[in-house]
Amino acid sequence: MLRRGRTSRSFVDGEFRLLYAENVIEIKVKTVAMTSIGRHDNDFRSLLTEAIRDALAATTADSIDSIFLASFAPAELCGIADPASVARDAVRAVAPGVDAPVFGPFRTGGEALYRALERARTANGDVLVAGCEKMTHLDAGTAAGLLAPRVSDDVEQQHGATLPALAALATAAYAHSFRVPVRAFDEVAVKNHHNATLNPLAHFRRAVSADEVRRSPLVADPLRRYHCAPMSDGAAACVLSRREGAVRIAGWGHGVDAMRFHDRAHLGEFKAAAAAASAAFAMAGRSPSDVDVVEIHDAFSPFELMNLEAMRFFAPGDAWRALARGELAIGGRVAVNPSGGLKGRGHPIGVCGLTSTAEVVAQLTGAAGGRQHPGAGVAVIQSAGGVAPDAYVFVMEACA
Amino acid sequence: MRRGVAHGLDGWRCERGHVHVHPHEACPRCGGRLRGTRIAPQATLLVQTIVRVTPSGGPFRLGVAVTRAGHAHTLCRVEGDVRGTGHDAVMLERRGNVIVARRRRGARR
């Protein structure tokens, strides 16, 4: 169905955005699938194959025009120097006739999805987006050491700044600037763990209390262990189509900020998420008040509140009050991270935008089971990496 | 030479006057060409954290400071009696590749 009368003033992506806004092009999620998230004995290849098999099960594999792969650090974590070939093999294991080019690997599922959307507008067939990460075979210290060069620059490494340390600085600046109490961050973790208990594919299916969060060890003041998302294994895949699908991707946007955290003008605000959301909402002709469900990048619990405010769901410093009133719970004003988010559902780094896509499609098609948000018609996905030097936002709608 | 700058930090300044404590290929704010300069070490500590889980072992304090001259932001290790949440006055010094912030002598606690 074509939408009428929506013209975007956003020319972030030039002419295409105008064409899209004038209903010339529509891109839909045709199928989506994900493995369970957590600890897997399966290797990278078998996890990826499992997700691709499930995503292609309900579609005609021969229609695949191209494949976009997301994986944050397959070489460092799994010794896979050519993950694109692994992805091609995984598709051929399921559909031997498919001879499509593979693009990537992109760092996050959100980045792969964004690039795939560009391709989908001109592709002859459908576009497969797949992501995989295998991390839990390494201990946390080894994985952190391997990933450090990928998440921080040389100056940050010279100062010993780990990712949680930079996240703690961002959190402290945010809490100080907007007078947000640290206990609010505990409640984000409690909510997302609760939501994860309703998600059969989640990494942690155990509720935690605010007291447990408060008593967990300090990682970097004010962040405690239960504010930090885990390392997880998992894979997800989706097929984008211009012809069919139950969920339409109505808008998408990308934003950037300084790579070096200390170079940012505002340490406690996420400029990248703000720019990405502004572009995505303009393209979709929507505003935050239209949204029923949000899947947000909560690699650290305070990031959920900071990202919500950056995307203009709440005024700066107000999101924690909405959380305290229960407005962010399933059934509330807007369900935030009904999947459990990165904290509860799990955090296979490079897959995250795609696991969010799986959740949003489930919510918009009424297939989310016990965690279904009533009347979900419009959803937003926000995907980022590190301390958000760049961010991707997608606005998705249920097709009538 | 301006007072205090002789004992300051090596820094980089672009044609538009944007000052940076760490080297860049070009000015991250305007893309201009950078050349070496000296920066007065007086700074304000904007925020700090105590990092307890570290690959290197023991905890340490990490912060972000902004120099009074040029408003250059920098990551820094924090030493001494600095609270870090009330915009404390600090002095910056460079130790190898690391910037260290210490409480400025005579500054109010």
HADDOCK unambig.tbl for C-alpha pairs under 7 A between the chains (distance, minus, plus):
assign (segid A and resid 141 and name CA) (segid B and resid 55 and name CA) 6.51 0.50 0.50
assign (segid A and resid 158 and name CA) (segid B and resid 97 and name CA) 6.46 0.50 0.50
assign (segid A and resid 158 and name CA) (segid B and resid 98 and name CA) 6.38 0.50 0.50
assign (segid A and resid 159 and name CA) (segid B and resid 76 and name CA) 6.81 0.50 0.50
assign (segid A and resid 159 and name CA) (segid B and resid 77 and name CA) 6.77 0.50 0.50
assign (segid A and resid 159 and name CA) (segid B and resid 98 and name CA) 5.76 0.50 0.50
assign (segid A and resid 165 and name CA) (segid B and resid 51 and name CA) 5.96 0.50 0.50
assign (segid A and resid 168 and name CA) (segid B and resid 49 and name CA) 6.51 0.50 0.50
assign (segid A and resid 169 and name CA) (segid B and resid 47 and name CA) 6.55 0.50 0.50
assign (segid A and resid 169 and name CA) (segid B and resid 48 and name CA) 6.21 0.50 0.50
assign (segid A and resid 169 and name CA) (segid B and resid 49 and name CA) 6.08 0.50 0.50
assign (segid A and resid 172 and name CA) (segid B and resid 47 and name CA) 6.79 0.50 0.50
assign (segid A and resid 173 and name CA) (segid B and resid 47 and name CA) 6.17 0.50 0.50
assign (segid A and resid 218 and name CA) (segid B and resid 52 and name CA) 6.67 0.50 0.50
assign (segid A and resid 219 and name CA) (segid B and resid 51 and name CA) 6.37 0.50 0.50
assign (segid A and resid 219 and name CA) (segid B and resid 52 and name CA) 5.31 0.50 0.50
assign (segid A and resid 219 and name CA) (segid B and resid 53 and name CA) 5.20 0.50 0.50
assign (segid A and resid 220 and name CA) (segid B and resid 49 and name CA) 6.20 0.50 0.50
assign (segid A and resid 220 and name CA) (segid B and resid 50 and name CA) 5.46 0.50 0.50
assign (segid A and resid 220 and name CA) (segid B and resid 51 and name CA) 4.24 0.50 0.50
assign (segid A and resid 220 and name CA) (segid B and resid 52 and name CA) 5.54 0.50 0.50
assign (segid A and resid 220 and name CA) (segid B and resid 53 and name CA) 6.94 0.50 0.50
assign (segid A and resid 221 and name CA) (segid B and resid 49 and name CA) 5.31 0.50 0.50
assign (segid A and resid 221 and name CA) (segid B and resid 50 and name CA) 5.42 0.50 0.50
assign (segid A and resid 221 and name CA) (segid B and resid 51 and name CA) 6.68 0.50 0.50
assign (segid A and resid 262 and name CA) (segid B and resid 64 and name CA) 6.21 0.50 0.50
assign (segid A and resid 262 and name CA) (segid B and resid 73 and name CA) 5.78 0.50 0.50
assign (segid A and resid 262 and name CA) (segid B and resid 74 and name CA) 5.54 0.50 0.50
assign (segid A and resid 262 and name CA) (segid B and resid 75 and name CA) 5.79 0.50 0.50
assign (segid A and resid 263 and name CA) (segid B and resid 73 and name CA) 5.93 0.50 0.50
